[in-house]
Amino acid sequence: MNLSKDEIQHIAKLARLELTGEELEKYGGQLSAVLNYIDQLKEVDVKGVEPTAQITGQENVLRGDEIKNWDEKEIEAALADAPEREGRFIKVKRVIE
């Protein structure tokens, strides 16, 4: 699947990339090669093959969340380094995008 220059520019715009003409040519060729490889993979017969996310047998090794109640001394020590606070809360700037 060879992408047209317009398609490559559209993909770059969606990715918020400003590409030069040379970069459009280079990356367009690379992207077309990736898509051609994906087309090849679509032709592989996978009937009878179970879908897998991983094959190592490893399981989640993260610990479970545990609630630990802090005493006033621990709370004050944690809040002491906060640049701004409001009562027992750390005050941060509002983030809106």
Backbone as XML, in Angstrom:
<?xml version="1.0"?>
<chain id="A" units="angstrom">
  <residue number="1" name="MET">
    <atom name="N" x="0.855" y="-1.175" z="0.000"/>
    <atom name="CA" x="0.000" y="0.000" z="0.000"/>
    <atom name="C" x="0.898" y="1.234" z="0.000"/>
  </residue>
  <residue number="2" name="ASN">
    <atom name="N" x="0.931" y="1.915" z="-1.106"/>
    <atom name="CA" x="1.710" y="3.141" z="-1.199"/>
    <atom name="C" x="0.804" y="4.333" z="-0.937"/>
  </residue>
  <residue number="3" name="LEU">
    <atom name="N" x="1.209" y="5.137" z="0.027"/>
    <atom name="CA" x="0.419" y="6.303" z="0.410"/>
    <atom name="C" x="0.741" y="7.472" z="-0.508"/>
  </residue>
  <residue number="4" name="SER">
    <atom name="N" x="-0.276" y="8.274" z="-0.787"/>
    <atom name="CA" x="-0.052" y="9.476" z="-1.591"/>
    <atom name="C" x="0.534" y="10.568" z="-0.703"/>
  </residue>
  <residue number="5" name="LYS">
    <atom name="N" x="1.071" y="11.576" z="-1.329"/>
    <atom name="CA" x="1.656" y="12.687" z="-0.580"/>
    <atom name="C" x="0.597" y="13.365" z="0.287"/>
  </residue>
  <residue number="6" name="ASP">
    <atom name="N" x="-0.632" y="13.492" z="-0.245"/>
    <atom name="CA" x="-1.721" y="14.106" z="0.528"/>
    <atom name="C" x="-2.049" y="13.279" z="1.770"/>
  </residue>
  <residue number="7" name="GLU">
    <atom name="N" x="-2.050" y="11.952" z="1.628"/>
    <atom name="CA" x="-2.337" y="11.078" z="2.770"/>
    <atom name="C" x="-1.246" y="11.201" z="3.830"/>
  </residue>
  <residue number="8" name="ILE">
    <atom name="N" x="-0.009" y="11.271" z="3.389"/>
    <atom name="CA" x="1.103" y="11.410" z="4.330"/>
    <atom name="C" x="1.018" y="12.754" z="5.051"/>
  </residue>
  <residue number="9" name="GLN">
    <atom name="N" x="0.702" y="13.820" z="4.324"/>
    <atom name="CA" x="0.539" y="15.140" z="4.946"/>
    <atom name="C" x="-0.610" y="15.125" z="5.942"/>
  </residue>
  <residue number="10" name="HIS">
    <atom name="N" x="-1.699" y="14.428" z="5.604"/>
    <atom name="CA" x="-2.847" y="14.342" z="6.506"/>
    <atom name="C" x="-2.461" y="13.599" z="7.786"/>
  </residue>
  <residue number="11" name="ILE">
    <atom name="N" x="-1.736" y="12.499" z="7.659"/>
    <atom name="CA" x="-1.292" y="11.738" z="8.832"/>
    <atom name="C" x="-0.350" y="12.586" z="9.682"/>
  </residue>
  <residue number="12" name="ALA">
    <atom name="N" x="0.557" y="13.314" z="9.039"/>
    <atom name="CA" x="1.475" y="14.192" z="9.774"/>
    <atom name="C" x="0.701" y="15.276" z="10.520"/>
  </residue>
  <residue number="13" name="LYS">
    <atom name="N" x="-0.328" y="15.813" z="9.883"/>
    <atom name="CA" x="-1.152" y="16.844" z="10.536"/>
    <atom name="C" x="-1.865" y="16.264" z="11.752"/>
  </residue>
  <residue number="14" name="LEU">
    <atom name="N" x="-2.405" y="15.038" z="11.617"/>
    <atom name="CA" x="-3.081" y="14.400" z="12.740"/>
    <atom name="C" x="-2.120" y="14.161" z="13.905"/>
  </residue>
  <residue number="15" name="ALA">
    <atom name="N" x="-0.862" y="13.868" z="13.565"/>
    <atom name="CA" x="0.156" y="13.630" z="14.588"/>
    <atom name="C" x="0.799" y="14.937" z="15.053"/>
  </residue>
  <residue number="16" name="ARG">
    <atom name="N" x="0.324" y="16.042" z="14.502"/>
    <atom name="CA" x="0.829" y="17.375" z="14.825"/>
    <atom name="C" x="2.329" y="17.481" z="14.564"/>
  </residue>
  <residue number="17" name="LEU">
    <atom name="N" x="2.732" y="16.968" z="13.397"/>
    <atom name="CA" x="4.120" y="17.035" z="12.958"/>
    <atom name="C" x="4.237" y="18.002" z="11.793"/>
  </residue>
  <residue number="18" name="GLU">
    <atom name="N" x="5.216" y="18.851" z="11.837"/>
    <atom name="CA" x="5.501" y="19.736" z="10.712"/>
    <atom name="C" x="6.700" y="19.144" z="9.996"/>
  </residue>
  <residue number="19" name="LEU">
    <atom name="N" x="6.471" y="18.553" z="8.827"/>
    <atom name="CA" x="7.525" y="17.872" z="8.096"/>
    <atom name="C" x="7.914" y="18.649" z="6.846"/>
  </residue>
  <residue number="20" name="THR">
    <atom name="N" x="9.190" y="18.618" z="6.538"/>
    <atom name="CA" x="9.670" y="19.219" z="5.301"/>
    <atom name="C" x="9.335" y="18.269" z="4.149"/>
  </residue>
  <residue number="21" name="GLY">
    <atom name="N" x="9.516" y="18.742" z="2.917"/>
    <atom name="CA" x="9.257" y="17.892" z="1.756"/>
    <atom name="C" x="10.123" y="16.640" z="1.772"/>
  </residue>
  <residue number="22" name="GLU">
    <atom name="N" x="11.376" y="16.797" z="2.189"/>
    <atom name="CA" x="12.300" y="15.662" z="2.261"/>
    <atom name="C" x="11.839" y="14.654" z="3.316"/>
  </residue>
  <residue number="23" name="GLU">
    <atom name="N" x="11.387" y="15.170" z="4.464"/>
    <atom name="CA" x="10.903" y="14.289" z="5.532"/>
    <atom name="C" x="9.627" y="13.574" z="5.114"/>
  </residue>
  <residue number="24" name="LEU">
    <atom name="N" x="8.739" y="14.288" z="4.400"/>
    <atom name="CA" x="7.514" y="13.657" z="3.914"/>
    <atom name="C" x="7.842" y="12.470" z="3.016"/>
  </residue>
  <residue number="25" name="GLU">
    <atom name="N" x="8.830" y="12.652" z="2.151"/>
    <atom name="CA" x="9.246" y="11.579" z="1.246"/>
    <atom name="C" x="9.829" y="10.400" z="2.033"/>
  </residue>
  <residue number="26" name="LYS">
    <atom name="N" x="10.722" y="10.721" z="2.968"/>
    <atom name="CA" x="11.408" y="9.681" z="3.745"/>
    <atom name="C" x="10.424" y="8.901" z="4.620"/>
  </residue>
  <residue number="27" name="TYR">
    <atom name="N" x="9.672" y="9.625" z="5.450"/>
    <atom name="CA" x="8.765" y="8.966" z="6.389"/>
    <atom name="C" x="7.577" y="8.339" z="5.674"/>
  </residue>
  <residue number="28" name="GLY">
    <atom name="N" x="7.162" y="8.930" z="4.566"/>
    <atom name="CA" x="6.080" y="8.347" z="3.779"/>
    <atom name="C" x="6.475" y="6.986" z="3.249"/>
  </residue>
  <residue number="29" name="GLY">
    <atom name="N" x="7.705" y="6.879" z="2.776"/>
    <atom name="CA" x="8.205" y="5.587" z="2.302"/>
    <atom name="C" x="8.270" y="4.559" z="3.416"/>
  </residue>
  <residue number="30" name="GLN">
    <atom name="N" x="8.729" y="5.005" z="4.587"/>
    <atom name="CA" x="8.825" y="4.092" z="5.728"/>
    <atom name="C" x="7.438" y="3.643" z="6.184"/>
  </residue>
  <residue number="31" name="LEU">
    <atom name="N" x="6.496" y="4.574" z="6.239"/>
    <atom name="CA" x="5.141" y="4.234" z="6.660"/>
    <atom name="C" x="4.485" y="3.287" z="5.658"/>
  </residue>
  <residue number="32" name="SER">
    <atom name="N" x="4.707" y="3.525" z="4.381"/>
    <atom name="CA" x="4.168" y="2.627" z="3.353"/>
    <atom name="C" x="4.743" y="1.223" z="3.510"/>
  </residue>
  <residue number="33" name="ALA">
    <atom name="N" x="6.040" y="1.132" z="3.829"/>
    <atom name="CA" x="6.672" y="-0.175" z="4.025"/>
    <atom name="C" x="6.056" y="-0.912" z="5.214"/>
  </residue>
  <residue number="34" name="VAL">
    <atom name="N" x="5.778" y="-0.191" z="6.285"/>
    <atom name="CA" x="5.149" y="-0.799" z="7.461"/>
    <atom name="C" x="3.754" y="-1.307" z="7.103"/>
  </residue>
  <residue number="35" name="LEU">
    <atom name="N" x="2.995" y="-0.496" z="6.385"/>
    <atom name="CA" x="1.646" y="-0.908" z="5.998"/>
    <atom name="C" x="1.667" y="-2.101" z="5.048"/>
  </residue>
  <residue number="36" name="ASN">
    <atom name="N" x="2.660" y="-2.158" z="4.162"/>
    <atom name="CA" x="2.800" y="-3.315" z="3.277"/>
    <atom name="C" x="3.096" y="-4.576" z="4.081"/>
  </residue>
  <residue number="37" name="TYR">
    <atom name="N" x="3.918" y="-4.457" z="5.108"/>
    <atom name="CA" x="4.226" y="-5.605" z="5.959"/>
    <atom name="C" x="2.970" y="-6.068" z="6.706"/>
  </residue>
  <residue number="38" name="ILE">
    <atom name="N" x="2.172" y="-5.127" z="7.170"/>
    <atom name="CA" x="0.923" y="-5.477" z="7.850"/>
    <atom name="C" x="-0.006" y="-6.216" z="6.892"/>
  </residue>
  <residue number="39" name="ASP">
    <atom name="N" x="-0.049" y="-5.779" z="5.638"/>
    <atom name="CA" x="-0.853" y="-6.482" z="4.636"/>
    <atom name="C" x="-0.379" y="-7.919" z="4.456"/>
  </residue>
  <residue number="40" name="GLN">
    <atom name="N" x="0.931" y="-8.138" z="4.511"/>
    <atom name="CA" x="1.470" y="-9.499" z="4.423"/>
    <atom name="C" x="1.008" y="-10.336" z="5.611"/>
  </residue>
  <residue number="41" name="LEU">
    <atom name="N" x="1.016" y="-9.738" z="6.794"/>
    <atom name="CA" x="0.599" y="-10.470" z="7.996"/>
    <atom name="C" x="-0.877" y="-10.863" z="7.937"/>
  </residue>
  <residue number="42" name="LYS">
    <atom name="N" x="-1.680" y="-10.049" z="7.252"/>
    <atom name="CA" x="-3.106" y="-10.355" z="7.128"/>
    <atom name="C" x="-3.341" y="-11.635" z="6.344"/>
  </residue>
  <residue number="43" name="GLU">
    <atom name="N" x="-2.384" y="-12.037" z="5.526"/>
    <atom name="CA" x="-2.526" y="-13.226" z="4.694"/>
    <atom name="C" x="-2.171" y="-14.521" z="5.433"/>
  </residue>
  <residue number="44" name="VAL">
    <atom name="N" x="-1.594" y="-14.430" z="6.612"/>
    <atom name="CA" x="-1.171" y="-15.610" z="7.361"/>
    <atom name="C" x="-2.405" y="-16.342" z="7.895"/>
  </residue>
  <residue number="45" name="ASP">
    <atom name="N" x="-2.414" y="-17.674" z="7.728"/>
    <atom name="CA" x="-3.518" y="-18.495" z="8.220"/>
    <atom name="C" x="-3.328" y="-18.729" z="9.718"/>
  </residue>
  <residue number="46" name="VAL">
    <atom name="N" x="-4.235" y="-18.196" z="10.530"/>
    <atom name="CA" x="-4.136" y="-18.328" z="11.978"/>
    <atom name="C" x="-5.309" y="-19.115" z="12.562"/>
  </residue>
  <residue number="47" name="LYS">
    <atom name="N" x="-5.970" y="-19.883" z="11.726"/>
    <atom name="CA" x="-7.080" y="-20.687" z="12.224"/>
    <atom name="C" x="-6.543" y="-21.695" z="13.232"/>
  </residue>
  <residue number="48" name="GLY">
    <atom name="N" x="-7.224" y="-21.815" z="14.349"/>
    <atom name="CA" x="-6.815" y="-22.758" z="15.373"/>
    <atom name="C" x="-5.738" y="-22.233" z="16.312"/>
  </residue>
  <residue number="49" name="VAL">
    <atom name="N" x="-5.293" y="-21.013" z="16.123"/>
    <atom name="CA" x="-4.283" y="-20.420" z="17.003"/>
    <atom name="C" x="-4.992" y="-19.529" z="18.007"/>
  </residue>
  <residue number="50" name="GLU">
    <atom name="N" x="-4.782" y="-19.834" z="19.286"/>
    <atom name="CA" x="-5.444" y="-19.030" z="20.317"/>
    <atom name="C" x="-4.784" y="-17.658" z="20.423"/>
  </residue>
  <residue number="51" name="PRO">
    <atom name="N" x="-5.591" y="-16.613" z="20.576"/>
    <atom name="CA" x="-5.016" y="-15.279" z="20.773"/>
    <atom name="C" x="-4.266" y="-15.221" z="22.105"/>
  </residue>
  <residue number="52" name="THR">
    <atom name="N" x="-3.134" y="-14.567" z="22.111"/>
    <atom name="CA" x="-2.367" y="-14.413" z="23.348"/>
    <atom name="C" x="-1.888" y="-12.983" z="23.486"/>
  </residue>
  <residue number="53" name="ALA">
    <atom name="N" x="-1.799" y="-12.541" z="24.718"/>
    <atom name="CA" x="-1.251" y="-11.220" z="24.988"/>
    <atom name="C" x="0.236" y="-11.339" z="25.309"/>
  </residue>
  <residue number="54" name="GLN">
    <atom name="N" x="0.607" y="-12.460" z="25.909"/>
    <atom name="CA" x="2.005" y="-12.740" z="26.212"/>
    <atom name="C" x="2.157" y="-14.244" z="26.404"/>
  </residue>
  <residue number="55" name="ILE">
    <atom name="N" x="3.360" y="-14.741" z="26.223"/>
    <atom name="CA" x="3.548" y="-16.190" z="26.258"/>
    <atom name="C" x="4.502" y="-16.644" z="27.350"/>
  </residue>
  <residue number="56" name="THR">
    <atom name="N" x="4.956" y="-15.739" z="28.191"/>
    <atom name="CA" x="5.951" y="-16.099" z="29.197"/>
    <atom name="C" x="5.351" y="-16.763" z="30.429"/>
  </residue>
  <residue number="57" name="GLY">
    <atom name="N" x="4.050" y="-16.585" z="30.629"/>
    <atom name="CA" x="3.411" y="-17.146" z="31.813"/>
    <atom name="C" x="3.531" y="-16.259" z="33.040"/>
  </residue>
  <residue number="58" name="GLN">
    <atom name="N" x="4.172" y="-15.117" z="32.889"/>
    <atom name="CA" x="4.303" y="-14.218" z="34.033"/>
    <atom name="C" x="2.956" y="-13.601" z="34.372"/>
  </residue>
  <residue number="59" name="GLU">
    <atom name="N" x="2.793" y="-13.323" z="35.643"/>
    <atom name="CA" x="1.576" y="-12.670" z="36.106"/>
    <atom name="C" x="1.939" y="-11.346" z="36.739"/>
  </residue>
  <residue number="60" name="ASN">
    <atom name="N" x="0.942" y="-10.548" z="36.995"/>
    <atom name="CA" x="1.130" y="-9.255" z="37.609"/>
    <atom name="C" x="1.912" y="-9.401" z="38.916"/>
  </residue>
  <residue number="61" name="VAL">
    <atom name="N" x="3.003" y="-8.660" z="39.049"/>
    <atom name="CA" x="3.823" y="-8.760" z="40.242"/>
    <atom name="C" x="3.674" y="-7.535" z="41.149"/>
  </residue>
  <residue number="62" name="LEU">
    <atom name="N" x="2.715" y="-6.679" z="40.838"/>
    <atom name="CA" x="2.508" y="-5.497" z="41.664"/>
    <atom name="C" x="1.798" y="-5.877" z="42.953"/>
  </residue>
  <residue number="63" name="ARG">
    <atom name="N" x="2.144" y="-5.185" z="43.991"/>
    <atom name="CA" x="1.487" y="-5.459" z="45.274"/>
    <atom name="C" x="0.113" y="-4.796" z="45.298"/>
  </residue>
  <residue number="64" name="GLY">
    <atom name="N" x="-0.730" y="-5.305" z="46.129"/>
    <atom name="CA" x="-2.053" y="-4.714" z="46.286"/>
    <atom name="C" x="-1.977" y="-3.411" z="47.068"/>
  </residue>
  <residue number="65" name="ASP">
    <atom name="N" x="-2.955" y="-2.551" z="46.867"/>
    <atom name="CA" x="-3.003" y="-1.297" z="47.619"/>
    <atom name="C" x="-3.396" y="-1.578" z="49.060"/>
  </residue>
  <residue number="66" name="GLU">
    <atom name="N" x="-2.682" y="-0.931" z="49.959"/>
    <atom name="CA" x="-3.000" y="-1.065" z="51.373"/>
    <atom name="C" x="-3.217" y="0.333" z="51.946"/>
  </residue>
  <residue number="67" name="ILE">
    <atom name="N" x="-4.236" y="0.479" z="52.716"/>
    <atom name="CA" x="-4.518" y="1.762" z="53.354"/>
    <atom name="C" x="-3.775" y="1.804" z="54.673"/>
  </residue>
  <residue number="68" name="LYS">
    <atom name="N" x="-3.003" y="2.878" z="54.864"/>
    <atom name="CA" x="-2.274" y="3.054" z="56.113"/>
    <atom name="C" x="-2.664" y="4.406" z="56.686"/>
  </residue>
  <residue number="69" name="ASN">
    <atom name="N" x="-3.183" y="4.408" z="57.853"/>
    <atom name="CA" x="-3.560" y="5.656" z="58.501"/>
    <atom name="C" x="-2.336" y="6.288" z="59.134"/>
  </residue>
  <residue number="70" name="TRP">
    <atom name="N" x="-2.097" y="7.566" z="58.827"/>
    <atom name="CA" x="-0.963" y="8.285" z="59.375"/>
    <atom name="C" x="-1.400" y="9.039" z="60.622"/>
  </residue>
  <residue number="71" name="ASP">
    <atom name="N" x="-0.476" y="9.195" z="61.545"/>
    <atom name="CA" x="-0.775" y="10.042" z="62.701"/>
    <atom name="C" x="-0.454" y="11.490" z="62.329"/>
  </residue>
  <residue number="72" name="GLU">
    <atom name="N" x="-0.815" y="12.418" z="63.186"/>
    <atom name="CA" x="-0.655" y="13.849" z="62.878"/>
    <atom name="C" x="0.795" y="14.219" z="62.579"/>
  </residue>
  <residue number="73" name="LYS">
    <atom name="N" x="1.729" y="13.605" z="63.262"/>
    <atom name="CA" x="3.145" y="13.902" z="63.076"/>
    <atom name="C" x="3.593" y="13.532" z="61.649"/>
  </residue>
  <residue number="74" name="GLU">
    <atom name="N" x="3.159" y="12.390" z="61.155"/>
    <atom name="CA" x="3.508" y="11.957" z="59.803"/>
    <atom name="C" x="2.858" y="12.866" z="58.756"/>
  </residue>
  <residue number="75" name="ILE">
    <atom name="N" x="1.630" y="13.262" z="58.994"/>
    <atom name="CA" x="0.930" y="14.155" z="58.069"/>
    <atom name="C" x="1.651" y="15.489" z="57.977"/>
  </residue>
  <residue number="76" name="GLU">
    <atom name="N" x="2.009" y="16.050" z="59.107"/>
    <atom name="CA" x="2.707" y="17.338" z="59.121"/>
    <atom name="C" x="4.067" y="17.234" z="58.444"/>
  </residue>
  <residue number="77" name="ALA">
    <atom name="N" x="4.771" y="16.130" z="58.643"/>
    <atom name="CA" x="6.078" y="15.944" z="58.010"/>
    <atom name="C" x="5.923" y="15.881" z="56.490"/>
  </residue>
  <residue number="78" name="ALA">
    <atom name="N" x="4.885" y="15.212" z="56.003"/>
    <atom name="CA" x="4.649" y="15.097" z="54.562"/>
    <atom name="C" x="4.257" y="16.444" z="53.960"/>
  </residue>
  <residue number="79" name="LEU">
    <atom name="N" x="3.478" y="17.226" z="54.682"/>
    <atom name="CA" x="3.018" y="18.520" z="54.172"/>
    <atom name="C" x="4.044" y="19.630" z="54.361"/>
  </residue>
  <residue number="80" name="ALA">
    <atom name="N" x="5.056" y="19.395" z="55.161"/>
    <atom name="CA" x="6.035" y="20.441" z="55.462"/>
    <atom name="C" x="6.782" y="20.893" z="54.211"/>
  </residue>
  <residue number="81" name="ASP">
    <atom name="N" x="6.996" y="20.006" z="53.245"/>
    <atom name="CA" x="7.747" y="20.365" z="52.047"/>
    <atom name="C" x="6.875" y="20.930" z="50.931"/>
  </residue>
  <residue number="82" name="ALA">
    <atom name="N" x="5.573" y="20.986" z="51.131"/>
    <atom name="CA" x="4.671" y="21.499" z="50.098"/>
    <atom name="C" x="4.892" y="22.999" z="49.932"/>
  </residue>
  <residue number="83" name="PRO">
    <atom name="N" x="5.027" y="23.476" z="48.687"/>
    <atom name="CA" x="5.237" y="24.909" z="48.481"/>
    <atom name="C" x="4.040" y="25.741" z="48.936"/>
  </residue>
  <residue number="84" name="GLU">
    <atom name="N" x="2.832" y="25.228" z="48.712"/>
    <atom name="CA" x="1.619" y="25.904" z="49.175"/>
    <atom name="C" x="0.661" y="24.863" z="49.720"/>
  </residue>
  <residue number="85" name="ARG">
    <atom name="N" x="-0.047" y="25.225" z="50.733"/>
    <atom name="CA" x="-1.044" y="24.300" z="51.255"/>
    <atom name="C" x="-2.248" y="25.055" z="51.774"/>
  </residue>
  <residue number="86" name="GLU">
    <atom name="N" x="-3.319" y="24.331" z="51.841"/>
    <atom name="CA" x="-4.565" y="24.887" z="52.356"/>
    <atom name="C" x="-5.101" y="23.875" z="53.357"/>
  </residue>
  <residue number="87" name="GLY">
    <atom name="N" x="-4.900" y="24.161" z="54.619"/>
    <atom name="CA" x="-5.284" y="23.196" z="55.650"/>
    <atom name="C" x="-4.419" y="21.952" z="55.550"/>
  </residue>
  <residue number="88" name="ARG">
    <atom name="N" x="-5.057" y="20.800" z="55.389"/>
    <atom name="CA" x="-4.317" y="19.541" z="55.279"/>
    <atom name="C" x="-4.160" y="19.090" z="53.824"/>
  </residue>
  <residue number="89" name="PHE">
    <atom name="N" x="-4.294" y="20.038" z="52.891"/>
    <atom name="CA" x="-4.185" y="19.722" z="51.467"/>
    <atom name="C" x="-3.040" y="20.500" z="50.824"/>
  </residue>
  <residue number="90" name="ILE">
    <atom name="N" x="-2.410" y="19.875" z="49.829"/>
    <atom name="CA" x="-1.391" y="20.566" z="49.053"/>
    <atom name="C" x="-2.108" y="21.334" z="47.947"/>
  </residue>
  <residue number="91" name="LYS">
    <atom name="N" x="-1.790" y="22.601" z="47.828"/>
    <atom name="CA" x="-2.431" y="23.459" z="46.839"/>
    <atom name="C" x="-1.569" y="23.480" z="45.581"/>
  </residue>
  <residue number="92" name="VAL">
    <atom name="N" x="-2.178" y="23.174" z="44.432"/>
    <atom name="CA" x="-1.463" y="23.154" z="43.152"/>
    <atom name="C" x="-2.194" y="24.022" z="42.152"/>
  </residue>
  <residue number="93" name="LYS">
    <atom name="N" x="-1.476" y="24.384" z="41.073"/>
    <atom name="CA" x="-2.096" y="25.184" z="40.028"/>
    <atom name="C" x="-3.097" y="24.328" z="39.265"/>
  </residue>
  <residue number="94" name="ARG">
    <atom name="N" x="-4.147" y="24.951" z="38.798"/>
    <atom name="CA" x="-5.161" y="24.276" z="38.006"/>
    <atom name="C" x="-4.584" y="23.919" z="36.645"/>
  </residue>
  <residue number="95" name="VAL">
    <atom name="N" x="-4.858" y="22.703" z="36.184"/>
    <atom name="CA" x="-4.365" y="22.242" z="34.890"/>
    <atom name="C" x="-5.572" y="21.966" z="34.003"/>
  </residue>
  <residue number="96" name="ILE">
    <atom name="N" x="-5.683" y="22.758" z="32.934"/>
    <atom name="CA" x="-6.788" y="22.579" z="31.984"/>
    <atom name="C" x="-6.198" y="22.622" z="30.589"/>
  </residue>
  <residue number="97" name="GLU">
    <atom name="N" x="-6.532" y="21.623" z="29.784"/>
    <atom name="CA" x="-6.066" y="21.625" z="28.395"/>
    <atom name="C" x="-7.245" y="21.623" z="27.478"/>
  </residue>
</chain>
